[in-house]
Amino acid sequence: MRLLIVEDEARLAENIARSLRETAAYAVDVAADGEAGLNAIESNPYDAVILDLMLPKLDGMQVLERVRQSGRRTPILVLTARDDKESVIALLNAGADDYLTKPFDLGELLARAKALVRRGKGQASAALTIDDLQVNTADRTVSRNGRAITLTAMEYRVLEYLAHRPGAVVSKKELLEHLYDYNWEKFSNVIEVYISGLRA
Amino acid sequence: MQPNSIQRRLIATVVLSQSLLTAGLVLTGVLYTYWRLLSTLDTSMQARALSLAALVRYNDNATGDVYFDDTMVPPSIDPARPDVFAVWANRSGLLARSDIWPSNVELSPGGDQHWNAKWGHVPYHVLRMSNVPILDRVEGPLSKGPQTLSIIYASPTVRLRQQVRAAGIIIAVASLVLLVLMAKFALRGVGKGLAPLQTLAEQAALVSTQDWELRLPEEVEQIAEIEPVARSMKETLARLQRSFVQQRDFLANAAHELKTPVAVLKSTLQSLLQRPRSSDEYRTGLNQSLEDIERLERLLQWMLRLARAEQWAHGALRRNLELIDLNANCEEAIERVRSLARSRNTQIVLSRNGPLLLRGDPEDLRLVWTNLLENAVRYSPEGSRVEVDLAQDKRDLARLTFKDYGVGIPSEELPHIFERFYRGDPSRTRATGGFGLGLAIAKALVEAYGGTISAESTPGKGTCMTVQLPLDTG
């Protein structure tokens, strides 16, 4: 899964990104202002976006509106300092899927991001089952017929993405786009290694 | 209805004036009826008195002696209550008296007169006539000469009084009915007339912090009495809305400014705790947290300064003021920003023109100059200069200008720079460490001393801030 964080407070963005990479094994990109965020959303198929409201150049609300106007269905979670009903209602009506008020709990943000990702893929449960294979995205465990399987972080990333799209044919390009951040092309040869590792 | 009600007062006024009118009407009606009936009675009595005179005849002896022919006495005016009369001749004396005569009543002839009397509990109207000629004619002269008559005729006024009373009752009842109708009418009219006030109250109750507009139907708004009320209400609402929006924006901005460093701090600590880290990672995390706390601390300090300045501006904090020379005060502020200026290789040039005395808190004013100077230095290119000029504008006005040759302020931003938390470009000012509060604090303090602050700027060339302060001339 690949997420985008649009946040001008560099340290906050870095903390969220680190958390998402470490505990959810997501690929994470960071944009520091609204314009960069909008460009990134328009040129990459993110599985979810975490969007701050107060941003330089283009504020979060405008980014949200433009993304929805262009017809993109990317799940978006908005970070806001305001928790009054009116602004929350305005946010959701503008096309936000969820929101969190600052200061938030990092664990809650991760759980909400995961929920948005699986909803975006048409899934509801954090525990995915394909035939005899179980993938639990909440605690990142994989088992087959009740027997736990140990995977590397990258192997898990690949498997998690495939498990979210059971029965679908997933191209290598699609996998690359969703599993790596900005510099995915240089990893393009590595993907076969992970796939063969998973097949084994 | 509450005791103090316009409607009630109006209706009371209407009913009271109508009641007075009714009372006057009843009284007039009664008096007029009485007068009319009495004059009719008078006429009838005169006619009867004259017909009594016709009953006085001369004797056949041609002396002039008279007698009263009582066979043709006219009937009483009120058949149920007999009239009373007496006839005298000037020589013959009392000629006749009615059969019924009230006891203990003695009457004598005299001049023409009529009056009311009460004889034996019966009210009478009495008519006295004198020098009434005898109508009977005889042939030839009378040896003792002709005689004249005095007549008293009295008629009971019981019936007249009854009639007057009846008329009075009829007029009073009719007036009362009209009065009640009038009151009802007034009630409805006043109620209808005051209905726009009800509309005004209802619409005013609908005004809320979500919807500040007072909507009145045009026909209500154009009523002469309502129009000024509605207008001043709308003006007040507009003022309230402005300050409400300002406060709300301030709160939203303050929330954002406070919550962001807290969010950063929290996320740093939480991500540190997510898994075991190396001691280097912990050290980095703790150092970052410390920086965030320091930023939070600075922001709190600025916000408290602003709150204090604004309270002071509203006169809530009156302190003991001392006499300050603005020249010295400004020099102290320049000393404070000296190290910042040196680090950017910027020169601060002060030109002074005589003493400028002012009563105030020296720290307040130093804060104003420090804020202006810091901005000037920050937005100047390295190695440039900031010019401070102190002058006496009029006899009682100091004029201080702070001129820099920096980046300037775009004209669309110029009207907003004194607003709280306003920052032209957030990324730029965040890098310089400002919160967008310095100019707001300066403005609040300058205004607290009855002064003004304004800015002129040419983008790319520089900015000039001008402060005018009233001086202590006493």
Interface residues (C-beta under 8 A of the other chain):
Chain A: D8 E9 R11 L12 N15 I16 R18 S19 E22 T23 A32 D33 M54 P56 L79 A81 R82 E86 T101 K102 P103 F104 D105 L106 G107
Chain B: Q210 A252 A255 H256 K259 T260 V262 A263 V264 L265 K266 S267 T268 Q270 S271 Q274 R275 Q288 D292 D425 P426 S427 R430
